[in-house]
Amino acid sequence: MIGIIMFGVALVLLLTGFPVAFVFAGVALIFGVFAEGFELFAFMPYRIMSIMENSIMMAVPMFIFMGNVLQKTKLAEQLLEAMGQLFGRVRGGVAVSTILVGCLLAASTGVVGASVVAMGVISLPVMLKYNYDKKLATGVICASGTLGQIIPPSIILIILGDVMGVPVGDLFRAAVLPGAILVGAFILYVLIYAYFKPEAAPALPESEFSGPGGFAPYWIAFKAIAPPLVLIFSVLGSIFYGIATPTESSAIGGAGAILLALLYKQCSWKILWESSIETVKVTAMVFAIFIGATAFSMVFSYTGGEELIEELMFSLPGEKWGFLIITMLVILVLGFFIDFVEISFIVVPMLYPIAEMMGIDLTWFAILIAMNLQTSFLTPPFGFSLFYLKGVAPPEVKTMDIYKGVIPFIGLQLLVLASIVIFPGFYGFE
């Protein structure tokens, strides 16, 4: 039972807010020394070296850099203005525009915090100005900002691909349809909501538009959307058509982001320097967690924790389906309290070998986990998107408005997740 106690202690320490990497490493050191002594850690240098030589994980800093550069080019602002021109005349049009921009930002930047903050600063004041329901407005922004978790190129898909030994390109391809259906579900919900409660999501007045109509809004939208779309197709297309590996395509994305910054006349040494520094900080955090998690999983495995988990999962009723249901529930509940990175590095390595032994398609299993982990950004009390939006929302938007606003979108995400479980063939899985 040492491994189970170890896991419980780590979970409690995570809830105190202590740095994640030090929690994993410290708990591993204490329990490892207790179980075996310092000799257990003799192979840690080799484990750390294998992490630092991992070519797949090299894609993480490059995609983070791409997102940081694009976030500083006012890409979100231009996209929101363009989409507003296209959909503003429709009930709920600003909300629909926000979802579509969230989709484009997800595929081009993938930075959840930057997406939520940008849309909170630009889109939320417009919706509040025209008397959008606060819960709908905040829910749309939080939900669309988290799309970067499932829509490629997603950092979580890269991490899951490495942890589970699944080709990242396969995960990117498999995530496109679930991501598109999730976006469609969000839009459909907004349109239905606006149809039955028109006062909660009114169309914008004609005075908000740049011209009387015609082709002007379409041309404005095309000029705003075309550059990021070219970047998206360059990055994902190079992977899907076998031209480049995900690591190589991440370099294409970084270079493309700089070119877009030049195109938008926003490129400067200051932007490149700040983007690089932020990239180093985030990358250092991810790899520090990775190293701590490696030590944790080594001790957990040595103390018999993996065998206990395996025995427990195989004893569940319903075999494969019982395992899937319990797994998804455990990840969902953990997502209320801890970050997706910790879950990916600690919980997933315990579960995917069991899934493989049960004959479960690991690509399908990884997409289920990614969709589930996306929900963790929205679930109170510690959903990061909720805090990102609250930090930039005006005083009249209360925390409870945001909490209530995300509930329907959490339900939609779980509905799409259930559809992937029940109808895997529809999504291209065996």
N, C-alpha and C positions, 0 to 999 in steps of 0.2 A: 504493500500500500504506500510505499515511500513516494513513488511517482505521482500518485493521486494527491497526496498531501502537498507535494512540491507544486503541482499545478494550482491547487487551491491557494497556497501562500502567494504564488506569483499573481494570481487574479486579484487577491485582496490588496497587494502592494500597488498594482496598476491603478486601482480605484482611488488610491491616495494621491495620485498625480505625480509620483516619483518617476524620473526618466525611464522610459521603457527599456532601452538597451541595458541600463544598469540593473534594472529589476531582473531581467532574464539572466544576465551574466552573474549577478550576485547570488540569486537563488540557486543557480546551477553550481556555483563554487561551494556554497555552504552544504548543500545536499550531496554533491559529489565527493567532497572531502569526508563527510560523515559516512557515506556508503562504502567508499573504496580507498580514499586518501588522494594525495596530490598526483599519484601515478596515473590516475584516470585521465588527467589533462595533458598527458605527454604528447598526444596527437593533435592537440588544438592548433599548433602552428601550421600543420599541414592542412587542416580544415580551413583556416583563415586564408592560406595561400590559394586554395582552390576557389574560394569566394572571389578573391582579388583577380584571379586569372579567368574568371567566367566571362566569356565573350557575349553571352546573351544579356547579362546584366549591364553591359556597357551601353545598351540602348536607353537605360533609365536616365542617366544624366543628360543625354542628347535630347530626348523628348521633353525633359523638364526645361532645358535651355530653350528649346523651340517655343514652349508655352510661355516662358518668362518674357522672351523678346516680343512675341505677338501681343502679349497682355499690355505691353508698354507702347504699342503702336496705335492705340485707340481703335483697334479692330472691332471691339464689341460696340463702341459708340456708333461707328459707321454702319455696322450691320443692323443695329436696332433702329436707326433712323430710316434706313432703306426698307426694312420689313414693315415699319410703321406706315410708310407710304403705300405699301401694297395691301396691307390687311386692316389698316385703321378704320376704314369705312364699314367694316363688318362688326357685328356685336361680338365682343370678346376678342376683337382683332389684335389689340395690343398684347393680350395674354398669349394668343397664338403666335404672334411675332416673337415674343420672348422665348417660347418653346423652340421655335425654329432656329433662333439665334443660339440658344443653348446647345442645340444639336450641332450646329456649325462650329461653335467654340469647342465643343467636346472633341470633334474630329480634327481640329486644327491645333488647339492648345492643350486640352485635356487637364487643365489645372482647375479643380473644382472651386477652390477658394477665390481665385481671380474671377472666374465666371460669375459666381454668386454675387461678389462685391460689385463687379461692373454692372450687372443687370439691376442690382439693388440701388445703385447710385443713379442710373440712367432711366430705367424702365419703371421702377416703383413710384417715383414722384409723378410721372405721367398718369399712371393708373389711379393713384390717389387723387390727383387733380380733377379727374373726370369721374370721380365717385365709384370707382371699382370697389367691390367688397374687399376689405382688408385681408380676410382669410384666403380668398381666391388669389389675390395679387401676391401675397407672400408665399403661398403654397406653390404657385406656378414658378416663381423665381428659384426657390429652394430645389424643387424637383428637376427643373430644366438645367440647373447648374450642376447637378450630380450626374448628368448623362455621360460625362467624361469617364465614368467608371466602367461603362459597358461598351460604349462606342469606340472603336479603334481610332488611333493608337493609344490604348489604355495602359497606364502603368501597372494596374492590378493584373491585367492579362499577361504582361511580361513576367511579373513576379510568379503568378500561378504556373505559367508555362515552365519556368525554371524549376520551381519547387516540385512540380508533378512530372517533369520530364516529357511534357507535351510540346511539339513545335509551336512557337509563338505565332507563326504565319497561319497555322491551322486555327488557332484560337481567334485571331483577328477575323478570318473569313467566317467562322462560325458565329461571331458576335454581331455581324452586320444585320442580319434579319431580326433577331431579338431586339436589338437597339432600335431599328426602324419601327417595329410593332409597338414598342414602348412609347416612342415619340407620337405615333398615330393614336395610341390610347389616351395620352395626355391631351392632344388636340381635340379629340372627339369628346372627352369629358368637358373641356372648356366650352365647346360649341353647344353641347346639350345644356350645360349649366346656364349659359347666356340665353338660350332659347326659352327656358322655363323661368328664368329670373333676369329679364332684360335690364332691370335697373341696377343689377349687381355687376354687369359687364357691358356698359353702353358703347356704341360706336363713337368714334371721335367726330367732332364737328368739322365741317368743310374748311373752316379757317385754319386748321392745323396742317393742311396739305400745301405743297409747294406750287401747285398749279390746279387748274380746273379739272384735269383728268388727262385723257389721251394717253400717249406713250411715255410722258415724262417720268411718272413713278417707276415704270418698268426699266427705263434706262438708268435711273438712279440706283435701283436695286441691283441691276446687272453689274454696274461698275463697282458696287460694294461687295457683291457676292463672288464675282468671278475670280479675283486673286486668291482668296483663301481656298476656293474650290480647286483651283489649279494645284495649290500646295497639297491639299488632301489627296487628290488623285495621284500626284507624284509620289507621295509617301506610301499610300496604301496600294496603288497600282503597281509600284515596283516590287512590292511583296507578293501580291496576288498573282502576278504574271511571272514570278520567278526570276526577275531581273536582279533583285537585291535581297539580302537577308534582312530581318527586322533590325539588326544592329546597323547594317549599312544604310537602310532606309531612314534610320534615326539621324544619321549624318546628313542625308538629303534634306530632312526636315529642318535641322538646325541651319543649314546654308540657305534653305528656302525662306526661313523666317527672317534672316538678315536681308535677303533680297526684297521681301515684302516691306520691311521697315524702310528700306531705301525708296521703294515705290511710293509709300505713304509719306515720305519726307520726314520720318521720325527717327532715322538712324543716327546715332552719335556714339562717341566713345563712352559717354556717361551711361547710356542705355546698355551697351554691350558689357561694360564693367559691372553695373548693378545686376544685370541678368546672370552674369557669370558667378558673382558672389552668392546670389540667391540659389543658383543651381548647386554650387558646392555645399551650401548649408543643408539643403534638402537631401542631396545625395549622401552626404556624410551621415545624416540621421538614418536613412534607409539602410545603409551598409553597417552602421553601428548596431542597429536592431538585428540585422541579418547575422552578425557575428555573435551577439548575445543569444539569439534564438538557436544558433548552431550548438553552442555550449549547452543550452537548456535541453535541446532534443537529444543530445548525446547522453546526458545524465539520465534523462527521463527513460530513454531506451535501455540503458544499462540497469536501472533499478527495476525493470520489469513492467513499466507503465504501458508500453506498446502492446505487450502480450495481454495485459488486463483489458485494455480498450478493445483489442481484437476479439477476445473471448466474449466481452459484453455485447459487441455489435453483432456477432454471429449468433448470439442467443436470442436476438430480438425476433418477435413474431413478424411474419410477412417477408422474411429474408431480404431480398434486394429492396423491395418497396418500403419495408419497415426501416431499413438502414437509411434510405434516402429521406424519408419523412423526419426521422429523429435527427439526422445530420443537418437538414435544413433548419429545423427548429432550434437546434443548439447554436448554429451560426447566427441565426436571427436574434436570439436572446443575447448572445455575447456581443453582437453589434450594438446593443443598447448601451454598452458600458465601455468597450475597448475598440481600438482603431482597426481598420481593415489590414494594416501591415502586420500587426501582432497576430491576428487571426490567420493570415496567410502563412506566416513563418512558424507558428506553433501548432495550431489546430489542424490545418490542412495536411501537414506531413504525417499526422496520426491517422487520418481518414482515407487518404487516397490509396494506400496499399490495400486496405480492406475493400475499397471499391473495385480495385483491379482484380482481386481474388474472386469477387462476386461476378466478374464478367461485365462490369459497367464500363461503358465508353468513357474514357478519361476526358476527352474533349467536351463531351456533353456534361460531365460532372463538373468540369472547370467553369463552364458557362453558367451552370446553376449556382455555383459558389459566387461567381462574379456578380450575377444579378442580385443575389442575396446580400452580398457585401455592399452593393450600391445603396440598399435600403438603410444600412447603418448610418449613412450621412444624414438621414432624415428622422431617425427615431429618437424621440426624447428619452432621457434628459441630456445626453451628450452628443447628439447629432451635430457634426461640425458645420453643416450648411446653416443650421438654425442660428448658431453663434455668429457666423460670417454675416448673415443678413441683419441680425439684430444690431451688429456693430455699425452698420451704415444706414439703418432705417430711421426715419424721423421719430420724434418722441411719441406721437400719437399712435404709433404701431407698437402694441404691447407684445411681450413674449408669448402670452397666451394666444394672441391672434396668429402668431407664426406656428405655434404647436398645433392649434386646431386646423390651420390651413394645410399642413402637410399630411394630415390623416388620410384624405381621399387619395392622394398620390402614393402614399405607402400601400394603400389597398390596391391601387392599379399595378404597382410593381409586383406585389405578391400574386395578383391575378395572372400577370404575364409569366411570372416564375412558375406558377401552377400549370399554365398551358404548356410550358417547355417540358415539365415533368410528364404530363399526361399525353401530349402529342409530340413526342420527339421526332417522329418521321416528318412532320410538317416543317420542322426547322432543319431538316437534312441530317438528323442523327439516326443511327441504327437502333 
